[in-house]
Amino acid sequence: MFFKHIVIGFIIIGILGYMFGDHLFYFQGNMMMRWQYTLPAYEAYERIIRHYPQSQFVPEAKVMMKALRERSRDLNKFINEKEVELKKIQDERQKKQSFH
């Protein structure tokens, strides 16, 4: 009997998380900004844009991401390093998959 309650609880939490995921990511982004954690805030706003493109929070998330990049050198450095690593991986994959 107790197991049924746990399963039903997880199902309800999953449905609510799916329906209000953009709200949760927006809340997380705002909390992380207040606590001066720029990278988690940036990632939360990025998740809104990537996973919820029709959300009401997308325009504000884009503005907040731009503000975070302008404000934080460490964030810019981290993002640029990741972009360079991603570019290397893409180039290596392209070389392996080319027929030349």
C-alpha positions as CSV (number, residue, x, y, z in Angstrom):
1,M,0.0,0.0,0.0
2,F,2.8,2.4,0.9
3,F,4.6,1.7,-2.3
4,K,1.5,2.7,-4.3
5,H,1.5,6.1,-2.5
6,I,5.2,6.6,-3.4
7,V,4.6,5.8,-7.1
8,I,1.6,8.1,-7.3
9,G,3.6,10.8,-5.6
10,F,6.4,10.5,-8.1
11,I,4.0,10.5,-11.0
12,I,2.3,13.7,-9.7
13,I,5.7,15.4,-9.2
14,G,6.8,14.3,-12.7
15,I,3.6,15.8,-14.3
16,L,4.0,19.0,-12.3
17,G,7.7,19.3,-13.2
18,Y,6.8,18.8,-16.9
19,M,4.1,21.4,-16.8
20,F,5.9,24.0,-14.8
21,G,9.6,23.2,-15.7
22,D,10.1,26.6,-17.3
23,H,8.9,28.3,-14.1
24,L,11.3,26.2,-12.0
25,F,14.3,27.0,-14.2
26,Y,13.4,30.7,-14.2
27,F,13.2,30.6,-10.4
28,Q,16.5,28.7,-10.2
29,G,18.2,31.3,-12.5
30,N,16.9,34.2,-10.4
31,M,18.0,32.5,-7.1
32,M,21.5,31.7,-8.5
33,M,21.9,35.3,-9.7
34,R,21.0,36.6,-6.3
35,W,23.6,34.3,-4.7
36,Q,26.2,35.4,-7.3
37,Y,26.5,32.0,-8.9
38,T,26.7,33.1,-12.5
39,L,27.4,29.8,-14.2
40,P,24.4,27.9,-12.7
41,A,22.2,30.9,-13.4
42,Y,23.4,31.0,-17.1
43,E,22.7,27.3,-17.4
44,A,19.2,27.6,-16.0
45,Y,18.3,30.4,-18.4
46,E,19.9,28.3,-21.2
47,R,17.7,25.4,-20.3
48,I,14.6,27.6,-20.6
49,I,15.6,28.6,-24.1
50,R,16.6,25.1,-25.2
51,H,13.8,23.0,-23.7
52,Y,10.9,25.5,-23.5
53,P,11.1,27.6,-26.7
54,Q,7.5,28.7,-26.5
55,S,7.7,29.8,-22.8
56,Q,6.8,33.2,-21.7
57,F,10.2,33.4,-20.0
58,V,12.3,33.1,-23.1
59,P,12.7,36.8,-23.9
60,E,13.7,37.6,-20.4
61,A,16.0,34.6,-20.2
62,K,17.9,35.9,-23.3
63,V,18.3,39.3,-21.7
64,M,19.5,37.8,-18.4
65,M,22.0,35.6,-20.3
66,K,23.4,38.6,-22.1
67,A,23.6,40.5,-18.9
68,L,25.5,37.6,-17.2
69,R,28.0,37.4,-20.0
70,E,28.6,41.2,-19.9
71,R,29.1,41.1,-16.1
72,S,31.2,38.0,-15.6
73,R,34.7,37.5,-17.1
74,D,34.9,34.0,-15.6
75,L,31.7,33.0,-17.3
76,N,32.9,34.3,-20.7
77,K,36.2,32.5,-20.2
78,F,34.4,29.2,-19.4
79,I,31.9,29.5,-22.3
80,N,34.7,30.4,-24.8
81,E,36.8,27.4,-23.6
82,K,33.8,25.1,-24.1
83,E,33.2,26.5,-27.5
84,V,36.8,25.8,-28.5
85,E,36.6,22.3,-27.2
86,L,33.3,21.7,-29.1
87,K,34.8,23.1,-32.2
88,K,37.8,20.7,-31.9
89,I,35.4,17.7,-31.4
90,Q,33.3,18.8,-34.4
91,D,36.4,19.1,-36.6
92,E,37.7,15.7,-35.6
93,R,34.3,14.1,-36.3
94,Q,34.2,15.8,-39.6
95,K,37.6,14.5,-40.6
96,K,36.7,11.0,-39.5
97,Q,33.4,11.1,-41.5
98,S,34.8,12.7,-44.6
99,F,35.4,10.5,-47.7
100,H,38.6,12.2,-48.8
